[in-house]
Amino acid sequence: MSMNIDETDRRILAFLQKDASRSLDALSEAVHLSRNACWRRIKQMEDAGVIVARIARLDPEALGLGLSVFVMLRAKEHSEDWLKRFRAAVSEMPEIVGAFRMSGEIDYMLRVRVGSVGEYDRFYQRFIQKVPSADVSASFAMEEIKDTTALPL
């Protein structure tokens, strides 16, 4: 279902992206709508698939997952079977927090969250058993300057 997003919807979305745990009353007041009108707009955006989920964002450092790793992967083959194995591994391995099919030299980019280089090595050993690859390389983030799930509205 497609929907037109107006400026009021954008304000609602911006508010929810910052803090979806605040009350509907606080949201209604912030966007200058009645509680019911605000709720209806949120429901419409959920039904249209604009709002996919309302979740809690966690601090990776506090949970011992402070190392962000970007894994570049070249597929060993480009077959339906390989892709099926790759997708299954991505789904099964919770350390993979993002997976992208890329253009250019690299076929896939993974974003992996672990607590240490040793944990990454254990992840890597499990991953290559599940998915045969032509080449796998990793870059470790030295500093996170910006990491957000908020979309530019």
N, C-alpha and C positions, 0 to 999 in steps of 0.2 A: 504494500500500500504506500503510495507516494503522498506527500503532504507539503503544502507551502508553509515555510517557517517565516513568521513575521518578527518584528523587532521585540514584541512582548515575549514570544516564544524564546528568542535568543537570550533575553534577560533571565528567563526561567532556567534555561540550560546553563548559562554562565553561573548562576547561583548554585544549581545542583552539582556542577563540576567542582566547585570550590568546597561544598560541604552538603552532601545529600542527607546528612543526619539531622539537620535543623528542621524544626517543625513546619508544617504546612502554613500555620499562622504567620510565622516569621517570613516564609517565602512570599506569601500573599502580600504582606505588608511591604516587603522589599521591592516587589514588581508592580505594586499599586493595582492589585486586583482583589476581588472578593475571594474568600476561601474556596467557594464552589467553582467559580470561574477558573481559578488557578488549578484546582484538582482536575477539572475537565480537560484543560490543556495538557497537563502532564499525562493523563490517561490517553488522550489522542496521540501524543508523541510516543508513548509506550506501544500502543496498538499499531502505529505506523512503523515501528522499528527504529525510530530516531533515538529513543532512550532504550538501550539494550539491557542495562542492569544498573542497580544502585548497590554499590559495594563499599567496603571499608578498605582504605589504602593503608598498608602496613609499612613500618620502618624496617628495611632489610637488615640494617646494622643491629637493631635491637633483637632481631631473631637469629643472629649469627650467620647472615647471608650477605655480608658486605662486599663480596667480590662479584663484579659484573663482568662477564666475559662475552665477547663477540666472536662467534665461531663462523668462519667462512668455509664453505663446503662445495666441492665439485663432485657431481654424481659420477658413480662408476659406470652407470648406464642410464639411458633415458627410456625406461620401459614402464609399463603399467605396474608390473610386479615390484620393481624397485620403488616407485612412488608410493605404492601401498605400504611397503615396509617402512619407508621414511615417515609417512604420515602416522603410522601406528607408533613408531618410536617417539615422535614428537608428542603425541597424545599421552603416551604412557609415562614419560619422564618428566616429573614435576619441576626439575631444575631448568627445563626449557620454558622460559616465560614469553618468548616471542620467536616466531619462525616466518621467514619471508622468502619467496622465490624471487630471484634477482635477474636483472638484465646484465649483460657484460660477461666478464671473465669468471665470475663466481656464480654458481647455480643457486645456492641457498645461503642465507645468513640466519644464524640462530643467536638469540640473546639468552644467556644462561646465568642463573644466580646460584652461587655457592658460597661457602664460608672461607675457603682457602684454595691455594694452588693444588694442594694434595687432594682436596675434594673434587676439584675440576678434573684432575688426572683419573680419579676413580669414575667420574661421570664419563669421561672420554673413553675409557676402556669398555664400559658397558655399551656406550653408543656405537662404537665401531664393530662390536659383536652383532648388534642389531641391524646396522646399515652399512653395507660395504660401500666405500667411497674411493674416488680416484685421488682426492686430496682433501685434507682437513687441516686448517690452521686456526689459531686463536690469538686474539688480542685482548689483553687485560686492561680494563679501565683503571687509570691511575687516580682520576678524580671525576666525580659526577658534578658537572657544572649545572646541568638542568636535566631533570627526569620527571616528566609529567604525563598524565593520561588526558589532561584537558586539551580539547580541540580549539583551534582559533575560531572564534565566532565573530 
